[in-house]
Amino acid sequence: MIQKDVIIIGAGAAGLFCAAEAGKRGRSVEVLDHGKKVGRKILMSGGGRCNFTNMYAEPANFLSENPHFCKSALSRYTQWDFIALVAEHGIPYHEKTLGQLFCDNSASDIVDMLISECEKAGAKITTRCEILGVEKSDSGFAVKTSQGDYACESLVIATGGLSMPKIGATPFGYKIAEQFGLKVLPTRAGLVPFTLHDSDKEALEALSGIAVDTSATCNDKSFREAMLFTHRGLSGPSMLQVSSYWHPGDTLHIDLQPTESAAEYLTQAQKDNPDAQLSTVLGRYYPKRMVQTFIEMNDWPNEPVKRLTHSQIEQIDSTLSDWQVAPNGTEGYRTAEVTLGGVDTDELSSKTMMSKKVDGLFFIGEVVDVTGWLGGFNFQWAWSSAWAAGQYV
Ligand SMILES: Cc1cc2nc3c(=O)[nH]c(=O)nc-3n(C[C@H](O)[C@H](O)[C@H](O)COP(=O)(O)OP(=O)(O)OC[C@H]3O[C@@H](n4cnc5c(N)ncnc54)[C@H](O)[C@@H]3O)c2cc1C
């Protein structure tokens, strides 16, 4: 039996960071992961450059059944604390857009930093370790694994969500929560591209690869970012963001002219350039393929703009400012960046991340029902929740 103060299951962002924090307090810590490598999601995040936090992170950027739960951890370990750590390790980084901080070189800089923090704190990391069972014992927990049996006082579950099963995501954390009688809220894929009904897909297929500036709204939440037409449906930051607010049957409202109004520029064109075709005028604002598709799809008259009636201009304007699309679903966990739902925050202390029912059992990171927007917020939750638990395990 290998005796440790703290066993952490999951060597992802939250697990590694928690291990370093607990180790710094003099606790003997071992992180167990079934994968070959640690931090696999970090390595593929942010297109290989890891959007490791967001300068503007605040509780409003997170979805949860209890939106107040994340406040405590986020305020005790902030984005500025993590940025200071990154700077201390000499990792070059930059702001890409909207406060999103990315590594200049590679996401592996962040993984190397976490491993070095664990080493400094004396926390051990064991990979290729299958967890065969977890039981409560008199002094804490017994963890049976393919690499031996462990006993620990504190057990931290940091196994993340269900997205990207190909790189090791499993429902392990939810199962442990249920085994110990904790409520798990229904899960669904978030930050995920939409798929379309066949008729829309056929009409829009030709636009695959085109990105446009949008403001997309779903269930009263709006995001002003780019949208990308794909061969399966709609993606790009604005679509990923609203996907976290979307439920089957909901309609997306997409403003394709967040800066310029077609009513204004078409009316102006009737004065300045009356013989220009509708497609020529719209072509100044949108890619040509998109103009063609929208003209065909909506039966707009592709004639000299002088012939457009007021009501035709109004109709074009309203379609472009509130293009309504009802997706038939999402691409699901295969491509989702996050999992919404998870371990009910009512079951956990927001100060320590420990279960209110089971002494010594902690849940951190994505396995908890706290999900960030796109833009570095999910890693910030991993760091903040891991730090909070790291002070108490
Ligand atoms: C493609 C992609 C890009 C992303 N980009 C960003 C980004 O740029 N910025 C951002 O903020 N967020 C991003 N995210 C989200 C972010 O990666 C996650 O929210 C974050 O990694 C969650 O951290 P975690 O430690 O809770 O879980 P994870 O990082 O998922 O770690 C969980 C660990 O647990 C292990 N594990 C799972 N099941 C078991 C088991 N049964 N036994 C043993 N070990 C197990 C896994 O192997 C894994 O190592 C991205 C996600 C994806 C999929």
The ligand as an SDF file (V2000), in Angstrom:
LIG
                    3D

 53 58  0  0  0  0  0  0  0  0999 V2000
   -9.4190   21.3680  -28.4680 C   0  0  0  0  0  0  0  0  0  0  0  0
   -9.5680   22.1350  -27.1840 C   0  0  0  0  0  0  0  0  0  0  0  0
   -9.0220   23.4080  -27.0850 C   0  0  0  0  0  0  0  0  0  0  0  0
   -9.1830   24.1370  -25.9010 C   0  0  0  0  0  0  0  0  0  0  0  0
   -8.6270   25.3820  -25.8290 N   0  0  0  0  0  0  0  0  0  0  0  0
   -8.7580   26.0920  -24.6890 C   0  0  0  0  0  0  0  0  0  0  0  0
   -8.1040   27.3510  -24.5490 C   0  0  0  0  0  0  0  0  0  0  0  0
   -7.3330   27.7700  -25.4150 O   0  0  0  0  0  0  0  0  0  0  0  0
   -8.3360   28.0620  -23.4150 N   0  0  0  0  0  0  0  0  0  0  0  0
   -9.1260   27.5780  -22.3860 C   0  0  0  0  0  0  0  0  0  0  0  0
   -9.2900   28.2640  -21.3680 O   0  0  0  0  0  0  0  0  0  0  0  0
   -9.7110   26.3600  -22.4760 N   0  0  0  0  0  0  0  0  0  0  0  0
   -9.5260   25.6120  -23.5940 C   0  0  0  0  0  0  0  0  0  0  0  0
  -10.1000   24.3780  -23.6690 N   0  0  0  0  0  0  0  0  0  0  0  0
  -10.8020   23.8470  -22.4870 C   0  0  0  0  0  0  0  0  0  0  0  0
   -9.7610   23.3430  -21.4710 C   0  0  0  0  0  0  0  0  0  0  0  0
   -8.8360   22.5070  -22.1390 O   0  0  0  0  0  0  0  0  0  0  0  0
  -10.4240   22.5560  -20.3430 C   0  0  0  0  0  0  0  0  0  0  0  0
  -11.4830   23.2820  -19.7840 O   0  0  0  0  0  0  0  0  0  0  0  0
   -9.3920   22.2370  -19.2650 C   0  0  0  0  0  0  0  0  0  0  0  0
   -8.3670   21.4310  -19.8160 O   0  0  0  0  0  0  0  0  0  0  0  0
  -10.0370   21.5250  -18.0920 C   0  0  0  0  0  0  0  0  0  0  0  0
   -9.0240   21.1690  -17.1930 O   0  0  0  0  0  0  0  0  0  0  0  0
   -9.1960   19.9000  -16.2380 P   0  0  0  0  0  0  0  0  0  0  0  0
   -7.8920   19.7410  -15.5710 O   0  0  0  0  0  0  0  0  0  0  0  0
  -10.4150   20.0530  -15.4320 O   0  0  0  0  0  0  0  0  0  0  0  0
   -9.4520   18.6820  -17.2290 O   0  0  0  0  0  0  0  0  0  0  0  0
   -8.4920   18.0690  -18.3660 P   0  0  0  0  0  0  0  0  0  0  0  0
   -7.4930   19.0640  -18.7950 O   0  0  0  0  0  0  0  0  0  0  0  0
   -9.4160   17.4930  -19.3650 O   0  0  0  0  0  0  0  0  0  0  0  0
   -7.7050   16.9200  -17.6210 O   0  0  0  0  0  0  0  0  0  0  0  0
   -8.3320   15.7460  -17.1730 C   0  0  0  0  0  0  0  0  0  0  0  0
   -7.2840   14.6640  -17.0190 C   0  0  0  0  0  0  0  0  0  0  0  0
   -7.8980   13.5450  -16.4030 O   0  0  0  0  0  0  0  0  0  0  0  0
   -7.4810   12.3740  -17.0640 C   0  0  0  0  0  0  0  0  0  0  0  0
   -8.5130   11.3590  -16.8970 N   0  0  0  0  0  0  0  0  0  0  0  0
   -9.7780   11.3650  -17.3850 C   0  0  0  0  0  0  0  0  0  0  0  0
  -10.4060   10.2390  -17.0370 N   0  0  0  0  0  0  0  0  0  0  0  0
   -9.5230    9.5000  -16.3000 C   0  0  0  0  0  0  0  0  0  0  0  0
   -9.6040    8.2250  -15.6720 C   0  0  0  0  0  0  0  0  0  0  0  0
  -10.6970    7.4740  -15.7580 N   0  0  0  0  0  0  0  0  0  0  0  0
   -8.5180    7.7610  -15.0260 N   0  0  0  0  0  0  0  0  0  0  0  0
   -7.3700    8.5030  -14.9550 C   0  0  0  0  0  0  0  0  0  0  0  0
   -7.2410    9.7150  -15.5330 N   0  0  0  0  0  0  0  0  0  0  0  0
   -8.3230   10.2090  -16.1980 C   0  0  0  0  0  0  0  0  0  0  0  0
   -7.2800   12.7800  -18.5050 C   0  0  0  0  0  0  0  0  0  0  0  0
   -6.3760   11.9120  -19.1730 O   0  0  0  0  0  0  0  0  0  0  0  0
   -6.7290   14.1910  -18.3530 C   0  0  0  0  0  0  0  0  0  0  0  0
   -5.3200   14.1890  -18.3010 O   0  0  0  0  0  0  0  0  0  0  0  0
   -9.9320   23.6000  -24.8180 C   0  0  0  0  0  0  0  0  0  0  0  0
  -10.4550   22.3170  -24.9170 C   0  0  0  0  0  0  0  0  0  0  0  0
  -10.2710   21.5810  -26.0770 C   0  0  0  0  0  0  0  0  0  0  0  0
  -10.8420   20.1810  -26.1370 C   0  0  0  0  0  0  0  0  0  0  0  0
  1  2  1  0
  2  3  1  0
  2 52  2  0
  3  4  2  0
  4  5  1  0
  4 50  1  0
  5  6  2  0
  6  7  1  0
  6 13  1  0
  7  8  2  0
  7  9  1  0
  9 10  1  0
 10 11  2  0
 10 12  1  0
 12 13  2  0
 13 14  1  0
 14 15  1  0
 14 50  1  0
 15 16  1  0
 16 17  1  0
 16 18  1  0
 18 19  1  0
 18 20  1  0
 20 21  1  0
 20 22  1  0
 22 23  1  0
 23 24  1  0
 24 25  2  0
 24 26  1  0
 24 27  1  0
 27 28  1  0
 28 29  2  0
 28 30  1  0
 28 31  1  0
 31 32  1  0
 32 33  1  0
 33 34  1  0
 33 48  1  0
 34 35  1  0
 35 36  1  0
 35 46  1  0
 36 37  1  0
 36 45  1  0
 37 38  2  0
 38 39  1  0
 39 40  1  0
 39 45  2  0
 40 41  1  0
 40 42  2  0
 42 43  1  0
 43 44  2  0
 44 45  1  0
 46 47  1  0
 46 48  1  0
 48 49  1  0
 50 51  2  0
 51 52  1  0
 52 53  1  0
M  END
$$$$
